[in-house]
Amino acid sequence: VHPLYGSFGYSYDAMIMKLATPSSEPYIMLNLNTSVPVQDQELWVLGFGDTAASERDQVLANVLNEVDVQYISNDVCATDYGQNLIHNDMLCAAGNGKDSW
């Protein structure tokens, strides 16, 4: 868990996990190119986040989940979710009935 997670709302919501045994799944390359993603580019997001369909409810996953979503700019994301919730260290993505931020 990032050492600053929890200090600034959802900022720094990142974690590296060490597996107890090797995985047979393919590995994921991290993006080092600062010019991507671009608006509407499809992204693959992994996490243990909220899986509730309602904004009023919270159901945290106990297994690693994945979702395919399209990148949206932080300006658009802040308009949809609120200026105080979206920070420069975040990346926003959404799809029909799904999101990640």
Steps between C-alpha positions, in 0.01 A plus 500: 500500500629843411626678817282807428177304436223610736654840562327672208166329433553249218836638388788254476262203482764260369648178630764248398435143603756223533354162410567201723543278193567578133196579287422333169326821386678733257666802655387857441743761372481835677458806282808722497383717206362830631310570175258212560230425581298724272132595522271194455790252486398164646672418831512185708466578872569254783403550860323412822274806492133572543276268296162644604282632218372780723703805600325480841625147574852365529589136440875439499626201303686221678644366173692688233262634234555641155300737284545635148426872487585802284736773616342838570686820584525609862309819411202296376533266797504789747183638342329161543633409847587834659799733486614407852512124431721491190870587538798516263635163619180327381399357166129479415325245285138403447269287291131420483407437866862468619781730604842521658667805660 
